Amino acid sequence: MTDAMTIAKAYLATWNETDAGRRAALIAQNWSPATTYVDPLMAADGPEALNGMIGAVQERFAGFVFTLLGKPDGFGDHVRFSWGLGLPDGEIIIEGTDFVTVQGGLIEKVTGFLDKVPAA
């Protein structure tokens, strides 16, 4: 069984790292070279694309941070957790739930869902 909390924390640390070089190191440490990511708004194939995608999200939501909502759970190589995005010590404006497949202890596949999004 993959430790769901460890995976969720590594995932969120990657999304919260604002320096592209340090973020690339986190991706190399915690994500598979064959990683894929998909949610209703974006997708990435491979570590470089993932790093660029996260960088674009951070530009769009400068100063915002991802936080864990609730307790991650999982079984086998599957992990599920919810997260919030907002200003530190501020209101969470976006919430989501991600489903992660882990191979060899590394995040390999992410399917994300947006649970709460502000009206346009």
C-alpha atoms as one frame of an Amber mdcrd trajectory, in Angstrom:
protein
   0.000   0.000   0.000   1.250   3.422  -0.937   1.265   5.918   1.954  -1.475
   8.335   0.894  -0.348  11.182   3.163   3.240  11.031   1.868   2.044  11.132
  -1.737  -0.387  14.009  -1.089   2.280  16.060   0.698   4.844  15.501  -2.079
   2.227  16.429  -4.668   1.239  19.659  -2.920   4.876  20.589  -2.239   5.490
  20.381  -5.982   2.493  22.604  -6.768   3.562  25.128  -4.100   7.206  25.405
  -5.214   7.567  28.716  -7.073  11.170  28.253  -8.242  11.182  26.274 -11.514
  14.544  24.644 -10.748  13.562  23.497  -7.271  10.202  22.374  -8.655  11.998
  20.312 -11.324  14.027  18.668  -8.542  10.829  17.820  -6.626   9.327  16.375
  -9.794  12.457  14.267 -10.390  12.329  13.031  -6.783   8.597  12.298  -6.484
   7.130  11.898  -9.974   7.664   9.185 -12.584   9.511  10.050 -15.821   6.341
   8.743 -17.534   4.022  11.014 -15.537   0.763  12.259 -17.012  -1.648  14.853
 -15.663  -5.158  15.721 -16.797  -7.991  17.835 -15.384 -10.887  19.672 -17.041
  -8.711  22.690 -17.930  -5.226  21.375 -18.722  -3.014  18.398 -19.350   0.687
  17.543 -19.258   2.744  14.617 -20.509   6.124  14.172 -18.835   8.093  16.046
 -16.190   9.007  19.106 -18.293   5.436  19.692 -19.408   4.248  19.244 -15.815
   6.785  21.782 -14.542   5.721  24.300 -17.187   2.032  23.748 -16.485   2.501
  24.277 -12.742   4.539  27.414 -13.463   1.690  28.789 -15.591  -0.821  28.115
 -12.806   1.449  29.907 -10.330   1.694  32.925 -12.641  -2.098  33.039 -12.931
  -2.576  32.699  -9.150   0.511  34.507  -7.846   0.841  34.291  -4.064  -1.761
  31.554  -3.743  -1.005  28.234  -2.052  -2.417  24.741  -2.257  -3.507  23.151
   1.014  -4.686  19.672   1.836  -8.391  19.374   2.652  -9.319  16.406   4.787
  -7.370  13.176   4.987  -5.942  11.429   1.916  -6.866   7.811   1.408  -6.073
   5.033  -0.978  -5.434   1.383  -1.622  -2.773  -0.478  -3.561  -1.190   2.004
  -5.956  -4.140   4.424  -5.872  -4.414   7.608  -3.804  -7.231  10.151  -3.527
  -7.139  13.517  -1.797  -8.779  16.925  -1.903  -7.054  20.286  -1.954  -7.851
  23.977  -1.766  -6.230  26.956  -3.484  -6.238  30.412  -1.934  -4.136  33.115
  -0.359  -2.170  32.068   2.741  -4.417  32.460   5.784  -7.198  33.512   3.430
 -10.316  32.149   1.830  -9.971  29.092  -0.373 -11.384  30.047  -3.760 -10.860
  26.812  -5.703 -11.217  23.236  -4.471 -10.455  19.985  -6.203 -10.046  16.260
  -5.782  -7.212  14.364  -7.422  -6.853  10.676  -8.105  -3.238   9.518  -8.335
  -1.717   6.282  -9.543   1.670   5.492  -8.023   4.327   3.205  -9.486   7.443
   2.323  -7.506   6.616   5.022  -4.970   6.463   7.739  -7.662   3.446   9.713
  -8.846   2.730   8.403 -12.327  -0.773   9.425 -13.355  -3.005  12.199 -12.034
  -6.656  12.702 -12.894  -7.978  15.901 -11.346 -11.489  17.167 -10.746 -12.503
  20.724  -9.876 -15.071  20.675  -7.072 -15.441  24.417  -6.478 -14.597  27.141
  -8.994 -15.560  30.807  -8.731 -18.139  32.122 -11.192 -16.588  33.868 -14.189
